[in-house]
Amino acid sequence: MAKRGGYPGGMPGNMNNLMKQAQRMQRQMEESQKEMETKEFTAKAGGGAVEVTVTGKKEVTKVKLSEEVVDPDDIEMLEDLVMAATNEALRMADEATAEAMNKMTGGLGLGGGFPF
């Protein structure tokens, strides 16, 4: 005779609760992801001469250049500043996403898959 509330094969009796928690966490993750996609992250380079804004979806939405940084004789410097600002803005977006995931999972390390 099976134990009351248990499952054959030794499954715990609170499997339904575990499934509900997993579904709730999945909904929270989806909501958090949608929220992150609407956020914008702005980074500057060259003392503010170049400013790049990206979304949580990692799309560049704005590039702002100061007049003094536009030197036809030094295009490489401008390219480097745009690249540096873009990379920093993307890093900020990644960091904010990771922080939101850690809050949700309680630091369980579930972001890249289950640890078993």
N, CA, C and O atoms as a GROMACS GRO file, in nm:
protein
  464
    1MET      N    1   0.084  -0.118   0.000
    1MET     CA    2   0.000   0.000   0.000
    1MET      C    3   0.089   0.124   0.000
    1MET      O    4   0.183   0.136   0.079
    2ALA      N    5   0.057   0.217  -0.090
    2ALA     CA    6   0.137   0.339  -0.104
    2ALA      C    7   0.112   0.432   0.015
    2ALA      O    8   0.003   0.434   0.073
    3LYS      N    9   0.216   0.507   0.050
    3LYS     CA   10   0.201   0.604   0.157
    3LYS      C   11   0.104   0.713   0.115
    3LYS      O   12   0.095   0.747  -0.003
    4ARG      N   13   0.031   0.765   0.209
    4ARG     CA   14  -0.066   0.868   0.181
    4ARG      C   15   0.004   0.997   0.134
    4ARG      O   16   0.095   1.047   0.201
    5GLY      N   17  -0.039   1.048   0.019
    5GLY     CA   18   0.019   1.171  -0.033
    5GLY      C   19   0.149   1.149  -0.107
    5GLY      O   20   0.205   1.244  -0.163
    6GLY      N   21   0.199   1.028  -0.109
    6GLY     CA   22   0.325   1.001  -0.178
    6GLY      C   23   0.302   0.948  -0.318
    6GLY      O   24   0.189   0.928  -0.361
    7TYR      N   25   0.411   0.926  -0.388
    7TYR     CA   26   0.404   0.871  -0.523
    7TYR      C   27   0.481   0.741  -0.522
    7TYR      O   28   0.579   0.727  -0.448
    8PRO      N   29   0.438   0.644  -0.605
    8PRO     CA   30   0.515   0.519  -0.614
    8PRO      C   31   0.658   0.550  -0.657
    8PRO      O   32   0.681   0.640  -0.738
    9GLY      N   33   0.751   0.478  -0.606
    9GLY     CA   34   0.890   0.499  -0.642
    9GLY      C   35   0.960   0.599  -0.552
    9GLY      O   36   1.075   0.636  -0.578
   10GLY      N   37   0.896   0.642  -0.447
   10GLY     CA   38   0.960   0.728  -0.350
   10GLY      C   39   0.958   0.877  -0.384
   10GLY      O   40   1.036   0.953  -0.326
   11MET      N   41   0.871   0.921  -0.475
   11MET     CA   42   0.861   1.064  -0.507
   11MET      C   43   0.804   1.137  -0.387
   11MET      O   44   0.716   1.084  -0.319
   12PRO      N   45   0.852   1.257  -0.358
   12PRO     CA   46   0.803   1.330  -0.242
   12PRO      C   47   0.657   1.372  -0.260
   12PRO      O   48   0.612   1.396  -0.372
   13GLY      N   49   0.585   1.382  -0.149
   13GLY     CA   50   0.444   1.417  -0.151
   13GLY      C   51   0.419   1.562  -0.189
   13GLY      O   52   0.305   1.598  -0.220
   14ASN      N   53   0.520   1.645  -0.188
   14ASN     CA   54   0.499   1.787  -0.220
   14ASN      C   55   0.542   1.821  -0.362
   14ASN      O   56   0.581   1.935  -0.390
   15MET      N   57   0.534   1.725  -0.453
   15MET     CA   58   0.573   1.747  -0.592
   15MET      C   59   0.487   1.856  -0.656
   15MET      O   60   0.537   1.936  -0.735
   16ASN      N   61   0.358   1.860  -0.624
   16ASN     CA   62   0.270   1.964  -0.679
   16ASN      C   63   0.316   2.102  -0.634
   16ASN      O   64   0.315   2.196  -0.714
   17ASN      N   65   0.356   2.116  -0.509
   17ASN     CA   66   0.405   2.244  -0.459
   17ASN      C   67   0.533   2.285  -0.531
   17ASN      O   68   0.552   2.402  -0.564
   18LEU      N   69   0.620   2.190  -0.555
   18LEU     CA   70   0.745   2.216  -0.626
   18LEU      C   71   0.716   2.263  -0.768
   18LEU      O   72   0.780   2.356  -0.818
   19MET      N   73   0.620   2.200  -0.834
   19MET     CA   74   0.583   2.239  -0.970
   19MET      C   75   0.522   2.379  -0.971
   19MET      O   76   0.550   2.458  -1.060
   20LYS      N   77   0.439   2.409  -0.873
   20LYS     CA   78   0.378   2.542  -0.865
   20LYS      C   79   0.485   2.648  -0.844
   20LYS      O   80   0.480   2.755  -0.905
   21GLN      N   81   0.583   2.620  -0.758
   21GLN     CA   82   0.692   2.714  -0.734
   21GLN      C   83   0.774   2.736  -0.862
   21GLN      O   84   0.813   2.849  -0.893
   22ALA      N   85   0.798   2.628  -0.936
   22ALA     CA   86   0.874   2.639  -1.060
   22ALA      C   87   0.798   2.723  -1.163
   22ALA      O   88   0.856   2.805  -1.233
   23GLN      N   89   0.666   2.702  -1.171
   23GLN     CA   90   0.584   2.780  -1.265
   23GLN      C   91   0.581   2.927  -1.224
   23GLN      O   92   0.588   3.015  -1.309
   24ARG      N   93   0.571   2.953  -1.095
   24ARG     CA   94   0.571   3.091  -1.045
   24ARG      C   95   0.705   3.159  -1.077
   24ARG      O   96   0.708   3.274  -1.120
   25MET      N   97   0.814   3.087  -1.056
   25MET     CA   98   0.946   3.141  -1.086
   25MET      C   99   0.960   3.168  -1.236
   25MET      O  100   1.018   3.269  -1.275
   26GLN      N  101   0.906   3.079  -1.318
   26GLN     CA  102   0.913   3.099  -1.462
   26GLN      C  103   0.837   3.225  -1.503
   26GLN      O  104   0.886   3.303  -1.585
   27ARG      N  105   0.718   3.246  -1.446
   27ARG     CA  106   0.641   3.366  -1.475
   27ARG      C  107   0.717   3.492  -1.432
   27ARG      O  108   0.720   3.591  -1.504
   28GLN      N  109   0.779   3.486  -1.313
   28GLN     CA  110   0.856   3.600  -1.264
   28GLN      C  111   0.974   3.629  -1.355
   28GLN      O  112   1.006   3.745  -1.381
   29MET      N  113   1.040   3.525  -1.404
   29MET     CA  114   1.153   3.543  -1.494
   29MET      C  115   1.108   3.606  -1.625
   29MET      O  116   1.175   3.694  -1.678
   30GLU      N  117   0.994   3.562  -1.678
   30GLU     CA  118   0.942   3.619  -1.802
   30GLU      C  119   0.907   3.767  -1.782
   30GLU      O  120   0.937   3.849  -1.869
   31GLU      N  121   0.844   3.799  -1.670
   31GLU     CA  122   0.810   3.939  -1.641
   31GLU      C  123   0.936   4.024  -1.626
   31GLU      O  124   0.942   4.136  -1.676
   32SER      N  125   1.036   3.970  -1.558
   32SER     CA  126   1.161   4.041  -1.538
   32SER      C  127   1.232   4.063  -1.671
   32SER      O  128   1.289   4.170  -1.695
   33GLN      N  129   1.228   3.963  -1.757
   33GLN     CA  130   1.292   3.976  -1.888
   33GLN      C  131   1.224   4.085  -1.971
   33GLN      O  132   1.292   4.165  -2.035
   34LYS      N  133   1.091   4.088  -1.969
   34LYS     CA  134   1.018   4.192  -2.042
   34LYS      C  135   1.053   4.330  -1.986
   34LYS      O  136   1.071   4.426  -2.061
   35GLU      N  137   1.063   4.339  -1.854
   35GLU     CA  138   1.098   4.467  -1.790
   35GLU      C  139   1.239   4.509  -1.830
   35GLU      O  140   1.262   4.627  -1.860
   36MET      N  141   1.333   4.416  -1.831
   36MET     CA  142   1.471   4.447  -1.867
   36MET      C  143   1.480   4.494  -2.012
   36MET      O  144   1.562   4.581  -2.045
   37GLU      N  145   1.398   4.437  -2.100
   37GLU     CA  146   1.402   4.474  -2.241
   37GLU      C  147   1.363   4.619  -2.263
   37GLU      O  148   1.404   4.680  -2.362
   38THR      N  149   1.284   4.676  -2.172
   38THR     CA  150   1.239   4.814  -2.188
   38THR      C  151   1.337   4.914  -2.125
   38THR      O  152   1.328   5.034  -2.152
   39LYS      N  153   1.428   4.866  -2.043
   39LYS     CA  154   1.524   4.956  -1.979
   39LYS      C  155   1.631   4.999  -2.078
   39LYS      O  156   1.662   4.929  -2.174
   40GLU      N  157   1.688   5.116  -2.050
   40GLU     CA  158   1.796   5.168  -2.132
   40GLU      C  159   1.920   5.188  -2.046
   40GLU      O  160   1.912   5.221  -1.927
   41PHE      N  161   2.035   5.166  -2.107
   41PHE     CA  162   2.163   5.179  -2.039
   41PHE      C  163   2.252   5.270  -2.123
   41PHE      O  164   2.273   5.246  -2.242
   42THR      N  165   2.303   5.374  -2.060
   42THR     CA  166   2.385   5.473  -2.130
   42THR      C  167   2.524   5.475  -2.073
   42THR      O  168   2.543   5.479  -1.951
   43ALA      N  169   2.623   5.471  -2.161
   43ALA     CA  170   2.764   5.478  -2.118
   43ALA      C  171   2.834   5.586  -2.202
   43ALA      O  172   2.797   5.613  -2.316
   44LYS      N  173   2.935   5.644  -2.140
   44LYS     CA  174   3.012   5.750  -2.205
   44LYS      C  175   3.158   5.709  -2.216
   44LYS      O  176   3.207   5.627  -2.138
   45ALA      N  177   3.226   5.766  -2.314
   45ALA     CA  178   3.370   5.745  -2.331
   45ALA      C  179   3.432   5.877  -2.371
   45ALA      O  180   3.364   5.969  -2.418
   46GLY      N  181   3.562   5.886  -2.351
   46GLY     CA  182   3.633   6.008  -2.387
   46GLY      C  183   3.589   6.127  -2.306
   46GLY      O  184   3.576   6.238  -2.359
   47GLY      N  185   3.565   6.105  -2.177
   47GLY     CA  186   3.523   6.215  -2.090
   47GLY      C  187   3.386   6.269  -2.126
   47GLY      O  188   3.356   6.386  -2.100
   48GLY      N  189   3.302   6.186  -2.185
   48GLY     CA  190   3.167   6.228  -2.222
   48GLY      C  191   3.155   6.273  -2.366
   48GLY      O  192   3.047   6.316  -2.408
   49ALA      N  193   3.263   6.265  -2.441
   49ALA     CA  194   3.259   6.308  -2.581
   49ALA      C  195   3.175   6.215  -2.667
   49ALA      O  196   3.119   6.257  -2.768
   50VAL      N  197   3.166   6.090  -2.627
   50VAL     CA  198   3.084   5.991  -2.698
   50VAL      C  199   2.990   5.928  -2.596
   50VAL      O  200   3.032   5.888  -2.488
   51GLU      N  201   2.864   5.920  -2.632
   51GLU     CA  202   2.762   5.862  -2.544
   51GLU      C  203   2.680   5.763  -2.626
   51GLU      O  204   2.630   5.797  -2.734
   52VAL      N  205   2.666   5.640  -2.574
   52VAL     CA  206   2.590   5.536  -2.644
   52VAL      C  207   2.483   5.482  -2.548
   52VAL      O  208   2.510   5.457  -2.431
   53THR      N  209   2.362   5.466  -2.602
   53THR     CA  210   2.251   5.410  -2.524
   53THR      C  211   2.206   5.281  -2.591
   53THR      O  212   2.185   5.275  -2.712
   54VAL      N  213   2.190   5.176  -2.508
   54VAL     CA  214   2.140   5.047  -2.556
   54VAL      C  215   2.022   5.006  -2.470
   54VAL      O  216   2.005   5.055  -2.358
   55THR      N  217   1.940   4.917  -2.523
   55THR     CA  218   1.829   4.863  -2.446
   55THR      C  219   1.870   4.731  -2.383
   55THR      O  220   1.978   4.678  -2.412
   56GLY      N  221   1.785   4.680  -2.297
   56GLY     CA  222   1.808   4.548  -2.238
   56GLY      C  223   1.805   4.438  -2.342
   56GLY      O  224   1.851   4.326  -2.315
   57LYS      N  225   1.752   4.467  -2.460
   57LYS     CA  226   1.754   4.372  -2.572
   57LYS      C  227   1.884   4.380  -2.649
   57LYS      O  228   1.903   4.312  -2.750
   58LYS      N  229   1.975   4.465  -2.599
   58LYS     CA  230   2.107   4.485  -2.658
   58LYS      C  231   2.099   4.546  -2.797
   58LYS      O  232   2.173   4.508  -2.888
   59GLU      N  233   2.008   4.641  -2.811
   59GLU     CA  234   1.997   4.717  -2.935
   59GLU      C  235   2.044   4.860  -2.908
   59GLU      O  236   2.003   4.922  -2.810
   60VAL      N  237   2.129   4.911  -2.995
   60VAL     CA  238   2.176   5.049  -2.982
   60VAL      C  239   2.061   5.140  -3.025
   60VAL      O  240   2.010   5.128  -3.136
   61THR      N  241   2.021   5.231  -2.936
   61THR     CA  242   1.911   5.321  -2.967
   61THR      C  243   1.957   5.465  -2.988
   61THR      O  244   1.883   5.546  -3.044
   62LYS      N  245   2.079   5.496  -2.942
   62LYS     CA  246   2.125   5.634  -2.953
   62LYS      C  247   2.277   5.639  -2.949
   62LYS      O  248   2.342   5.570  -2.870
   63VAL      N  249   2.333   5.722  -3.036
   63VAL     CA  250   2.476   5.752  -3.033
   63VAL      C  251   2.487   5.903  -3.041
   63VAL      O  252   2.437   5.966  -3.134
   64LYS      N  253   2.554   5.961  -2.942
   64LYS     CA  254   2.568   6.106  -2.936
   64LYS      C  255   2.717   6.139  -2.937
   64LYS      O  256   2.795   6.085  -2.858
   65LEU      N  257   2.756   6.229  -3.028
   65LEU     CA  258   2.896   6.268  -3.041
   65LEU      C  259   2.910   6.417  -3.016
   65LEU      O  260   2.831   6.497  -3.067
   66SER      N  261   3.010   6.455  -2.940
   66SER     CA  262   3.043   6.596  -2.923
   66SER      C  263   3.119   6.643  -3.047
   66SER      O  264   3.193   6.566  -3.108
   67GLU      N  265   3.100   6.768  -3.083
   67GLU     CA  266   3.166   6.822  -3.203
   67GLU      C  267   3.318   6.808  -3.197
   67GLU      O  268   3.382   6.780  -3.298
   68GLU      N  269   3.374   6.827  -3.078
   68GLU     CA  270   3.520   6.825  -3.067
   68GLU      C  271   3.581   6.687  -3.091
   68GLU      O  272   3.701   6.677  -3.116
   69VAL      N  273   3.501   6.583  -3.084
   69VAL     CA  274   3.556   6.448  -3.104
   69VAL      C  275   3.555   6.410  -3.253
   69VAL      O  276   3.618   6.311  -3.291
   70VAL      N  277   3.486   6.486  -3.335
   70VAL     CA  278   3.479   6.457  -3.478
   70VAL      C  279   3.596   6.527  -3.548
   70VAL      O  280   3.588   6.643  -3.588
   71ASP      N  281   3.705   6.452  -3.561
   71ASP     CA  282   3.826   6.503  -3.625
   71ASP      C  283   3.854   6.417  -3.748
   71ASP      O  284   3.889   6.300  -3.734
   72PRO      N  285   3.838   6.473  -3.867
   72PRO     CA  286   3.859   6.395  -3.989
   72PRO      C  287   3.999   6.336  -4.000
   72PRO      O  288   4.021   6.238  -4.072
   73ASP      N  289   4.094   6.394  -3.927
   73ASP     CA  290   4.231   6.342  -3.932
   73ASP      C  291   4.255   6.230  -3.831
   73ASP      O  292   4.362   6.170  -3.830
   74ASP      N  293   4.155   6.202  -3.746
   74ASP     CA  294   4.172   6.098  -3.644
   74ASP      C  295   4.044   6.017  -3.629
   74ASP      O  296   3.983   6.013  -3.521
   75ILE      N  297   4.003   5.954  -3.736
   75ILE     CA  298   3.883   5.871  -3.737
   75ILE      C  299   3.898   5.752  -3.641
   75ILE      O  300   3.801   5.711  -3.578
   76GLU      N  301   4.018   5.699  -3.629
   76GLU     CA  302   4.041   5.582  -3.542
   76GLU      C  303   4.006   5.612  -3.397
   76GLU      O  304   3.950   5.526  -3.328
   77MET      N  305   4.038   5.731  -3.350
   77MET     CA  306   4.005   5.766  -3.212
   77MET      C  307   3.853   5.765  -3.192
   77MET      O  308   3.804   5.713  -3.092
   78LEU      N  309   3.780   5.822  -3.286
   78LEU     CA  310   3.633   5.825  -3.277
   78LEU      C  311   3.577   5.683  -3.279
   78LEU      O  312   3.487   5.650  -3.202
   79GLU      N  313   3.630   5.600  -3.366
   79GLU     CA  314   3.586   5.460  -3.372
   79GLU      C  315   3.610   5.389  -3.238
   79GLU      O  316   3.524   5.316  -3.189
   80ASP      N  317   3.727   5.412  -3.181
   80ASP     CA  318   3.760   5.350  -3.051
   80ASP      C  319   3.667   5.398  -2.940
   80ASP      O  320   3.625   5.319  -2.856
   81LEU      N  321   3.635   5.528  -2.940
   81LEU     CA  322   3.547   5.581  -2.837
   81LEU      C  323   3.404   5.526  -2.850
   81LEU      O  324   3.340   5.494  -2.750
   82VAL      N  325   3.356   5.517  -2.974
   82VAL     CA  326   3.222   5.460  -2.996
   82VAL      C  327   3.219   5.314  -2.952
   82VAL      O  328   3.125   5.270  -2.887
   83MET      N  329   3.323   5.241  -2.986
   83MET     CA  330   3.331   5.100  -2.946
   83MET      C  331   3.337   5.087  -2.794
   83MET      O  332   3.269   5.001  -2.736
   84ALA      N  333   3.417   5.170  -2.728
   84ALA     CA  334   3.430   5.163  -2.583
   84ALA      C  335   3.298   5.195  -2.514
   84ALA      O  336   3.259   5.126  -2.420
   85ALA      N  337   3.230   5.299  -2.559
   85ALA     CA  338   3.102   5.335  -2.498
   85ALA      C  339   2.997   5.228  -2.521
   85ALA      O  340   2.919   5.197  -2.431
   86THR      N  341   2.994   5.171  -2.641
   86THR     CA  342   2.898   5.065  -2.673
   86THR      C  343   2.923   4.943  -2.586
   86THR      O  344   2.829   4.887  -2.529
   87ASN      N  345   3.047   4.902  -2.577
   87ASN     CA  346   3.080   4.784  -2.495
   87ASN      C  347   3.045   4.806  -2.348
   87ASN      O  348   2.997   4.714  -2.281
   88GLU      N  349   3.068   4.925  -2.298
   88GLU     CA  350   3.036   4.954  -2.158
   88GLU      C  351   2.884   4.952  -2.136
   88GLU      O  352   2.837   4.900  -2.035
   89ALA      N  353   2.808   5.008  -2.229
   89ALA     CA  354   2.662   5.008  -2.216
   89ALA      C  355   2.609   4.865  -2.221
   89ALA      O  356   2.518   4.830  -2.145
   90LEU      N  357   2.664   4.782  -2.308
   90LEU     CA  358   2.623   4.641  -2.315
   90LEU      C  359   2.659   4.567  -2.187
   90LEU      O  360   2.582   4.484  -2.139
   91ARG      N  361   2.776   4.598  -2.130
   91ARG     CA  362   2.817   4.535  -2.005
   91ARG      C  363   2.720   4.574  -1.894
   91ARG      O  364   2.684   4.490  -1.810
   92MET      N  365   2.678   4.700  -1.892
   92MET     CA  366   2.583   4.746  -1.792
   92MET      C  367   2.450   4.672  -1.805
   92MET      O  368   2.390   4.634  -1.704
   93ALA      N  369   2.405   4.650  -1.927
   93ALA     CA  370   2.280   4.576  -1.951
   93ALA      C  371   2.294   4.431  -1.903
   93ALA      O  372   2.203   4.378  -1.839
   94ASP      N  373   2.407   4.369  -1.933
   94ASP     CA  374   2.431   4.230  -1.888
   94ASP      C  375   2.434   4.222  -1.736
   94ASP      O  376   2.378   4.130  -1.676
   95GLU      N  377   2.500   4.318  -1.674
   95GLU     CA  378   2.512   4.320  -1.528
   95GLU      C  379   2.375   4.336  -1.462
   95GLU      O  380   2.345   4.269  -1.363
   96ALA      N  381   2.292   4.424  -1.517
   96ALA     CA  382   2.158   4.446  -1.462
   96ALA      C  383   2.071   4.320  -1.479
   96ALA      O  384   1.993   4.287  -1.390
   97THR      N  385   2.085   4.252  -1.591
   97THR     CA  386   2.010   4.129  -1.615
   97THR      C  387   2.054   4.021  -1.517
   97THR      O  388   1.970   3.952  -1.460
   98ALA      N  389   2.184   4.005  -1.499
   98ALA     CA  390   2.235   3.904  -1.406
   98ALA      C  391   2.192   3.934  -1.264
   98ALA      O  392   2.157   3.843  -1.189
   99GLU      N  393   2.192   4.061  -1.226
   99GLU     CA  394   2.149   4.099  -1.091
   99GLU      C  395   2.002   4.067  -1.070
   99GLU      O  396   1.963   4.018  -0.963
  100ALA      N  397   1.920   4.094  -1.170
  100ALA     CA  398   1.776   4.062  -1.160
  100ALA      C  399   1.754   3.912  -1.147
  100ALA      O  400   1.668   3.867  -1.071
  101MET      N  401   1.831   3.834  -1.221
  101MET     CA  402   1.818   3.688  -1.215
  101MET      C  403   1.862   3.636  -1.079
  101MET      O  404   1.800   3.545  -1.023
  102ASN      N  405   1.970   3.691  -1.024
  102ASN     CA  406   2.017   3.648  -0.893
  102ASN      C  407   1.914   3.677  -0.785
  102ASN      O  408   1.896   3.597  -0.693
  103LYS      N  409   1.847   3.791  -0.796
  103LYS     CA  410   1.743   3.824  -0.698
  103LYS      C  411   1.630   3.722  -0.704
  103LYS      O  412   1.576   3.682  -0.602
  104MET      N  413   1.596   3.682  -0.826
  104MET     CA  414   1.484   3.590  -0.844
  104MET      C  415   1.515   3.448  -0.798
  104MET      O  416   1.432   3.381  -0.736
  105THR      N  417   1.636   3.403  -0.830
  105THR     CA  418   1.671   3.265  -0.798
  105THR      C  419   1.735   3.253  -0.661
  105THR      O  420   1.764   3.142  -0.615
  106GLY      N  421   1.756   3.365  -0.594
  106GLY     CA  422   1.818   3.360  -0.462
  106GLY      C  423   1.961   3.314  -0.466
  106GLY      O  424   2.012   3.259  -0.369
  107GLY      N  425   2.029   3.336  -0.580
  107GLY     CA  426   2.169   3.296  -0.593
  107GLY      C  427   2.188   3.146  -0.605
  107GLY      O  428   2.294   3.095  -0.572
  108LEU      N  429   2.085   3.075  -0.653
  108LEU     CA  430   2.094   2.929  -0.664
  108LEU      C  431   2.176   2.884  -0.784
  108LEU      O  432   2.205   2.765  -0.798
  109GLY      N  433   2.214   2.977  -0.870
  109GLY     CA  434   2.292   2.938  -0.987
  109GLY      C  435   2.208   2.870  -1.094
  109GLY      O  436   2.258   2.783  -1.165
  110LEU      N  437   2.081   2.910  -1.106
  110LEU     CA  438   1.993   2.846  -1.203
  110LEU      C  439   1.995   2.915  -1.338
  110LEU      O  440   1.929   2.870  -1.431
  111GLY      N  441   2.068   3.024  -1.351
  111GLY     CA  442   2.066   3.100  -1.474
  111GLY      C  443   2.109   3.022  -1.596
  111GLY      O  444   2.050   3.039  -1.703
  112GLY      N  445   2.208   2.937  -1.585
  112GLY     CA  446   2.259   2.864  -1.700
  112GLY      C  447   2.211   2.721  -1.704
  112GLY      O  448   2.264   2.641  -1.781
  113GLY      N  449   2.116   2.686  -1.626
  113GLY     CA  450   2.068   2.550  -1.621
  113GLY      C  451   2.070   2.498  -1.480
  113GLY      O  452   2.125   2.560  -1.389
  114PHE      N  453   2.010   2.384  -1.462
  114PHE     CA  454   2.004   2.327  -1.328
  114PHE      C  455   2.136   2.262  -1.293
  114PHE      O  456   2.201   2.202  -1.380
  115PRO      N  457   2.177   2.273  -1.167
  115PRO     CA  458   2.310   2.223  -1.127
  115PRO      C  459   2.313   2.074  -1.098
  115PRO      O  460   2.391   2.030  -1.014
  116PHE      N  461   2.232   1.994  -1.165
  116PHE     CA  462   2.237   1.849  -1.144
  116PHE      C  463   2.237   1.775  -1.273
  116PHE      O  464   2.241   1.652  -1.273
   0.00000   0.00000   0.00000
